[in-house]
């Protein structure tokens, strides 16, 4: 039935421009396209001057449509104390920027895991709730409210609005909650772990719809709360924004360049691939190889690169704005990504994989076979997962790529079958969920 008026969606997200990094992309790109599908978005987020963003990317503000209302609120967080006590930046990306934690950091992780449940950014909740209450008191109505996390404390805002006002609530889970790969590093006591798991169950049972990024995450959540309705959880993956890829691909003709963008640590267990790459270089001495990391790389992983004898061919670049990150993909020969070698990692589907696919390059993916990432790569003809200890498959794959490069240095793939992962198309799916009846 045709809509006679726009649907109204209230979006609550901590990460919003000028925040950079992967966490901001999902809600930002949804809001960019929701108007095309008859959905009017209002965004409630944190005051950028008070937020603790891991990285900044001012350029992303250009993706916010001019007519979208963005309400910024204060926040109350303990991160200034953390920086004073440790002399380090706020940890992010599974502590990728911390290196080996000292006694003070270990103690503060314990405090974070047991006194700030689900997380220290819960201090934003009361301010966000106050802003929403003002909107409702002024007579504004919304067809749904969407809360996106991490930080998972944001889901408690949706829970509270559901209790107070019965608002239709969509809980967007960009990552698992109590199964996130660094959860054990927070040193929860049994009581804290119980409370955190209770919040997670409340989100799963009370939300009208739960959005997840991969099929495996849906299976993970359904195992926690058997009996959830068939239409309760929606797999709505991340994606790529087609306009970001308007520039042409320019793989180098003078070297075989392997590029990784984003955060990576020793937990991603790429040491086997590094060893295989060293062996492949020896077997193909006429092919100049370059390894390039763009973004946060842990000290331990840099040490692995050196130990493999690849230090002289490796370049490290710090975080760059999103447009430049895309340009780095298009200036590569092949792309490197990895799934952290942790329990229950088969459902980890990094947002970057979709931009890798949009770049139309072969992808070297270190991770578990028959995982969601492996299935996606094979579906789109971009490669397959290389299990952490499968040295033979790594060598075979690298040998084939280096041999092809010696014949033609442009290894770009034909147009891959990834169109359904375009951000605009995925936003259409979200719009349908916003307008759909609730499920129990």
C-alpha positions as CSV (number, residue, x, y, z in Angstrom):
1,X,0.0,0.0,0.0
2,X,1.5,3.4,-0.9
3,X,2.6,5.6,1.9
4,X,0.7,8.9,2.3
5,X,3.4,10.4,4.6
6,X,7.0,9.7,5.4
7,X,7.8,7.1,8.0
8,X,9.7,8.8,10.9
9,X,12.7,7.0,12.4
10,X,14.7,8.1,15.4
11,X,18.3,6.9,15.2
12,X,20.4,6.8,18.3
13,X,24.1,6.2,17.6
14,X,27.2,7.2,19.6
15,X,29.4,7.2,16.4
16,X,28.6,10.0,14.0
17,X,30.7,12.4,12.0
18,X,33.3,13.8,12.8
19,X,34.0,10.3,14.1
20,X,35.9,8.2,11.7
21,X,36.6,4.5,11.4
22,X,34.4,1.6,10.7
23,X,31.8,2.1,13.4
24,X,30.3,5.3,12.0
25,X,29.7,4.0,8.4
26,X,26.6,1.9,9.0
27,X,24.2,4.4,10.4
28,X,25.7,7.2,8.4
29,X,25.1,5.5,5.1
30,X,21.6,4.4,6.1
31,X,20.6,7.9,6.9
32,X,22.2,9.1,3.7
33,X,19.7,7.0,1.7
34,X,16.6,6.6,3.9
35,X,14.9,9.6,2.4
36,X,14.9,7.8,-1.0
37,X,12.6,5.2,0.5
38,X,10.2,7.5,2.3
39,X,11.8,7.4,5.7
40,X,12.6,10.7,7.6
41,X,15.5,10.2,10.0
42,X,16.2,12.2,13.2
43,X,19.6,11.4,14.7
44,X,20.5,11.7,18.4
45,X,24.2,11.5,19.0
46,X,26.9,12.8,21.3
47,X,28.4,16.2,21.3
48,X,31.6,15.9,19.2
49,X,33.5,18.1,21.6
50,X,32.8,15.7,24.5
51,X,32.9,12.4,22.7
52,X,35.8,9.9,22.8
53,X,36.2,8.9,19.2
54,X,39.1,6.6,18.3
55,X,39.8,8.5,15.1
56,X,38.4,11.6,13.4
57,X,37.3,11.9,9.8
58,X,35.8,15.3,9.0
59,X,35.2,14.4,5.4
60,X,32.3,12.0,6.3
61,X,30.1,15.0,7.2
62,X,29.5,15.4,3.5
63,X,27.4,12.2,3.5
64,X,24.8,13.7,5.9
65,X,21.9,14.9,3.8
66,X,21.2,18.6,4.4
67,X,17.6,18.1,5.6
68,X,18.5,15.6,8.3
69,X,18.1,16.8,11.9
70,X,21.0,15.9,14.1
71,X,20.6,16.4,17.9
72,X,23.9,16.4,19.9
73,X,23.9,15.9,23.6
74,X,26.4,16.1,26.4
75,X,27.9,12.9,27.9
76,X,29.4,11.8,31.1
77,X,32.3,9.4,30.6
78,X,35.4,8.4,32.7
79,X,37.9,8.4,29.8
80,X,39.8,11.6,30.8
81,X,40.7,9.8,34.0
82,X,41.9,6.8,32.0
83,X,44.2,9.0,29.9
84,X,45.6,10.7,33.0
85,X,46.3,7.4,34.8
86,X,47.9,5.6,31.8
87,X,49.2,8.4,29.7
88,X,47.7,6.6,26.7
89,X,44.8,7.2,24.3
90,X,41.5,5.5,25.0
91,X,41.7,1.9,23.8
92,X,39.7,0.8,20.8
93,X,39.5,-2.0,18.2
94,X,39.9,-4.8,20.8
95,X,42.7,-2.9,22.5
96,X,44.7,-2.8,19.2
97,X,46.3,0.5,20.1
98,X,47.5,-0.5,23.6
99,X,50.2,-3.1,23.0
100,X,51.0,-5.3,25.9
101,X,49.0,-4.0,28.9
102,X,50.9,-3.0,32.1
103,X,49.6,-3.5,35.6
104,X,47.7,-0.2,35.6
105,X,46.0,-1.0,32.3
106,X,45.1,-4.5,33.5
107,X,43.6,-3.0,36.6
108,X,41.6,-0.4,34.6
109,X,40.3,-3.2,32.3
110,X,39.0,-4.9,35.4
111,X,37.4,-1.7,36.5
112,X,35.9,-1.1,33.1
113,X,34.5,-4.7,33.0
114,X,33.0,-4.7,36.4
115,X,32.0,-1.1,37.3
116,X,30.9,0.1,33.9
117,X,28.4,-2.4,32.5
118,X,28.0,-2.8,29.6
119,X,30.7,-0.2,29.0
120,X,31.9,3.2,30.1
121,X,30.0,5.1,27.4
122,X,26.8,4.3,29.4
123,X,27.3,7.8,30.8
124,X,25.8,9.1,27.5
125,X,22.5,7.3,28.1
126,X,20.9,9.7,30.5
127,X,21.6,12.7,28.2
128,X,20.3,10.9,25.1
129,X,17.2,9.8,27.0
130,X,16.6,13.4,28.1
131,X,16.8,14.6,24.5
132,X,14.3,12.0,23.3
133,X,11.9,12.9,26.2
134,X,12.0,16.5,25.1
135,X,11.0,15.5,21.5
136,X,8.2,13.3,22.8
137,X,7.0,16.0,25.2
138,X,6.8,18.4,22.3
139,X,4.3,16.1,20.6
140,X,6.7,14.5,18.1
141,X,5.9,10.9,17.1
142,X,8.1,8.2,15.5
143,X,7.3,5.0,13.7
144,X,10.4,3.4,15.2
145,X,13.5,4.0,17.2
146,X,16.8,2.4,16.1
147,X,19.7,2.0,18.5
148,X,23.0,1.0,17.0
149,X,25.9,-0.5,18.9
150,X,28.7,-0.8,20.0
151,X,28.8,0.7,22.5
152,X,26.2,-1.8,23.6
153,X,25.1,0.5,26.4
154,X,23.2,2.3,23.6
155,X,20.8,-0.6,23.5
156,X,19.8,0.2,27.1
157,X,18.4,3.5,25.7
158,X,16.1,1.5,23.4
159,X,15.1,-0.8,26.3
160,X,14.2,2.2,28.4
161,X,12.2,3.9,25.7
162,X,10.3,0.6,25.0
163,X,9.4,0.4,28.7
164,X,8.4,4.0,29.1
165,X,6.6,4.7,25.8
166,X,6.1,1.4,24.0
167,X,8.0,2.8,21.0
168,X,8.7,0.3,18.3
169,X,12.4,-0.6,18.8
170,X,15.0,-1.8,16.3
171,X,18.2,-3.0,18.0
172,X,21.1,-2.8,15.5
173,X,24.0,-5.0,16.6
174,X,27.1,-4.3,14.5
175,X,29.0,-6.7,16.7
176,X,28.2,-9.5,19.1
177,X,27.8,-8.5,22.7
178,X,29.1,-11.0,25.3
179,X,30.8,-13.0,22.5
180,X,32.9,-10.2,21.2
181,X,36.4,-11.5,20.7
182,X,38.1,-9.3,23.4
183,X,35.4,-9.9,26.0
184,X,37.7,-12.1,28.1
185,X,40.2,-9.2,28.4
186,X,37.7,-7.3,30.5
187,X,38.1,-9.7,33.4
188,X,34.4,-9.8,34.4
189,X,33.5,-11.2,37.8
190,X,30.7,-13.8,37.7
191,X,28.2,-11.1,38.9
192,X,29.3,-8.6,36.2
193,X,29.1,-11.3,33.5
194,X,25.6,-12.3,34.7
195,X,24.4,-8.7,34.5
196,X,25.9,-8.1,31.1
197,X,24.3,-11.3,29.8
198,X,21.0,-10.3,31.3
199,X,21.1,-7.0,29.4
200,X,21.9,-8.9,26.2
201,X,18.9,-11.2,26.7
202,X,16.6,-8.2,27.4
203,X,17.7,-6.7,24.2
204,X,17.0,-9.9,22.3
205,X,13.5,-10.4,23.9
206,X,12.3,-6.9,24.2
207,X,13.3,-5.4,20.9
208,X,10.8,-5.6,18.1
209,X,13.5,-6.4,15.6
210,X,17.2,-7.2,15.9
211,X,19.5,-6.3,13.1
212,X,22.7,-8.3,12.7
213,X,25.5,-8.2,10.1
214,X,26.0,-11.9,9.4
215,X,24.1,-15.2,9.4
216,X,26.4,-16.7,12.0
217,X,25.6,-13.8,14.4
218,X,21.9,-14.6,14.0
219,X,22.6,-18.2,14.8
220,X,24.6,-17.1,17.9
221,X,21.8,-15.0,19.2
222,X,19.1,-17.5,18.5
223,X,21.1,-20.1,20.5
224,X,21.0,-17.8,23.5
225,X,17.3,-17.3,23.5
226,X,15.5,-20.2,21.9
227,X,12.0,-19.5,20.6
228,X,12.6,-16.1,19.1
229,X,10.1,-15.5,16.3
230,X,11.1,-16.2,12.7
231,X,10.9,-12.6,11.8
232,X,12.6,-11.2,14.9
233,X,16.3,-11.2,13.7
234,X,17.2,-9.7,10.3
235,X,20.6,-10.2,8.6
236,X,21.4,-6.8,7.2
237,X,25.1,-6.8,6.3
238,X,27.3,-3.8,6.0
239,X,28.1,-2.8,2.4
240,X,29.8,-0.4,0.1
241,X,28.7,3.0,-1.1
242,X,28.8,3.0,-4.9
243,X,29.6,6.8,-5.2
244,X,32.7,6.2,-3.1
245,X,34.1,4.1,-5.9
246,X,33.7,6.6,-8.7
247,X,37.5,6.9,-9.2
248,X,39.2,4.5,-11.5
249,X,41.3,1.5,-10.4
250,X,45.1,2.1,-10.8
251,X,47.0,-1.1,-9.8
252,X,50.8,-0.5,-9.9
253,X,52.7,-1.7,-12.9
254,X,56.0,-1.7,-11.1
255,X,55.2,-3.9,-8.1
256,X,52.8,-6.6,-6.8
257,X,51.2,-4.5,-4.0
258,X,49.3,-6.2,-1.2
259,X,47.3,-3.7,0.8
260,X,45.5,-3.9,4.1
261,X,43.3,-1.1,5.5
262,X,42.0,-0.7,9.0
263,X,43.0,-2.1,12.3
264,X,45.0,-5.4,12.6
265,X,46.8,-7.1,15.5
266,X,48.5,-10.4,16.3
267,X,45.1,-11.8,17.1
268,X,44.4,-12.0,13.4
269,X,47.1,-14.7,13.1
270,X,48.6,-13.7,9.7
271,X,52.0,-15.0,10.6
272,X,51.5,-18.1,8.4
273,X,50.6,-15.9,5.4
274,X,53.7,-13.7,6.1
275,X,55.9,-16.8,6.0
276,X,54.2,-18.0,2.8
277,X,54.8,-14.6,1.3
278,X,58.5,-14.8,2.1
279,X,58.7,-18.2,0.5
280,X,56.8,-17.0,-2.6
281,X,59.1,-14.0,-3.0
282,X,62.1,-16.5,-3.1
283,X,60.4,-18.6,-5.7
284,X,59.5,-15.5,-7.8
285,X,62.5,-13.2,-7.6
286,X,61.6,-11.3,-10.7
287,X,58.3,-10.1,-9.1
288,X,58.8,-7.0,-6.9
289,X,56.5,-7.4,-3.9
290,X,55.3,-4.6,-1.6
291,X,53.2,-5.0,1.5
292,X,51.3,-1.9,2.7
293,X,49.3,-1.4,5.9
294,X,47.0,1.6,6.1
295,X,45.6,2.2,9.6
296,X,46.3,0.9,13.1
297,X,48.9,-2.0,13.3
298,X,49.9,-3.5,16.6
299,X,53.5,-3.6,17.7
300,X,53.4,-7.4,17.9
301,X,52.2,-7.7,14.4
302,X,54.9,-5.4,13.1
303,X,57.4,-7.7,14.9
304,X,55.9,-10.7,13.0
305,X,56.4,-8.8,9.7
306,X,60.1,-8.2,10.6
307,X,60.6,-11.8,11.8
308,X,59.3,-13.1,8.4
309,X,62.0,-11.0,6.7
310,X,59.5,-8.7,5.1
311,X,60.4,-5.5,6.9
312,X,62.2,-4.0,3.9
313,X,59.2,-4.4,1.6
314,X,56.6,-3.2,4.1
315,X,55.1,0.3,4.4
316,X,53.0,1.5,7.3
317,X,50.6,4.4,6.9
318,X,48.6,5.9,9.8
319,X,44.8,6.3,9.6
320,X,43.6,8.3,6.5
321,X,40.2,9.8,5.7
322,X,37.7,7.4,4.2
323,X,38.1,8.7,0.6
324,X,41.8,8.1,0.8
325,X,41.3,4.6,2.2
326,X,39.2,3.8,-0.8
327,X,41.9,5.2,-3.1
328,X,44.4,2.9,-1.4
329,X,42.2,-0.1,-2.3
330,X,42.1,1.0,-5.9
331,X,45.9,1.5,-6.0
332,X,46.5,-2.1,-4.8
333,X,47.2,-5.3,-6.8
334,X,45.5,-7.6,-4.3
335,X,43.9,-6.9,-0.9
336,X,44.6,-8.5,2.5
337,X,42.1,-9.0,5.2
338,X,42.0,-11.3,8.2
339,X,39.5,-12.7,10.7
340,X,40.7,-12.7,14.3
341,X,41.7,-16.2,15.4
342,X,39.3,-16.3,18.3
343,X,36.4,-18.6,19.4
344,X,33.1,-18.2,17.4
345,X,34.8,-16.2,14.7
346,X,32.9,-17.8,11.8
347,X,30.3,-15.0,11.9
348,X,32.8,-12.1,11.8
349,X,32.1,-10.2,8.6
350,X,34.1,-7.0,8.7
351,X,32.6,-4.0,7.1
352,X,35.7,-3.6,5.0
353,X,35.1,-6.8,3.1
354,X,32.3,-5.1,1.1
355,X,34.6,-2.2,0.1
356,X,37.2,-4.8,-0.8
357,X,34.6,-6.4,-3.1
358,X,33.7,-3.1,-4.6
359,X,37.3,-2.5,-5.5
360,X,37.2,-5.6,-7.7
361,X,40.5,-7.0,-6.5
362,X,41.5,-10.5,-5.5
363,X,41.3,-10.8,-1.7
364,X,43.7,-12.8,0.4
365,X,41.6,-13.6,3.5
366,X,43.2,-15.3,6.4
367,X,40.4,-17.0,8.4
368,X,38.2,-20.0,8.9
369,X,36.9,-22.0,5.9
370,X,33.1,-22.1,5.5
371,X,32.8,-18.9,7.5
372,X,30.5,-16.1,6.5
373,X,33.4,-14.2,5.1
374,X,34.6,-17.2,3.1
375,X,31.1,-17.8,1.7
376,X,30.8,-14.2,0.7
377,X,34.2,-14.0,-1.1
378,X,33.4,-17.2,-3.0
379,X,29.9,-16.0,-3.9
380,X,31.4,-12.8,-5.4
381,X,34.4,-14.6,-7.1
382,X,37.0,-12.6,-5.2
383,X,38.8,-15.5,-3.5
384,X,38.4,-17.9,-0.6
385,X,39.4,-18.1,3.1
386,X,43.0,-19.2,3.8
387,X,42.9,-21.1,7.1
388,X,45.5,-19.9,9.6
389,X,47.6,-23.1,9.5
390,X,47.1,-24.1,5.8
391,X,50.6,-23.2,4.6
392,X,50.1,-25.2,1.4
393,X,47.0,-23.4,0.3
394,X,48.6,-20.0,1.1
395,X,51.6,-20.9,-1.0
396,X,49.5,-22.2,-3.9
397,X,47.4,-19.0,-3.9
398,X,50.3,-16.7,-3.7
399,X,52.2,-18.6,-6.4
400,X,49.2,-18.4,-8.8
401,X,48.8,-14.6,-8.2
402,X,52.5,-13.9,-8.7
403,X,52.6,-16.0,-11.8
404,X,49.5,-14.1,-13.2
405,X,51.1,-10.7,-12.3
406,X,54.3,-11.6,-14.3
407,X,52.0,-12.0,-17.4
408,X,49.8,-9.0,-16.7
409,X,50.3,-6.7,-13.6
410,X,46.6,-5.8,-13.6
411,X,44.8,-8.5,-11.7
412,X,41.5,-6.6,-11.4
413,X,38.5,-8.9,-11.5
414,X,35.6,-8.6,-13.9
415,X,32.5,-6.9,-12.4
416,X,31.9,-8.9,-9.3
417,X,28.4,-10.1,-8.2
418,X,28.3,-7.6,-5.3
419,X,25.6,-5.2,-6.4
420,X,23.1,-6.4,-3.7
421,X,25.6,-5.2,-1.0
422,X,25.4,-1.6,-2.2
423,X,24.5,0.7,0.7
424,X,21.5,2.1,-1.0
425,X,20.0,-1.3,-1.7
426,X,20.6,-2.4,1.9
427,X,18.9,0.8,3.1
428,X,15.8,-0.2,1.1
429,X,15.7,-3.4,3.2
430,X,16.0,-1.3,6.4
431,X,13.1,0.9,5.3
432,X,11.0,-2.1,4.8
433,X,11.7,-3.2,8.3
434,X,10.9,0.2,9.7
435,X,7.5,0.0,8.1
436,X,6.8,-3.6,8.9
437,X,4.6,-4.9,11.8
438,X,6.2,-6.0,15.0
439,X,7.2,-9.6,15.6
440,X,7.4,-11.3,18.9
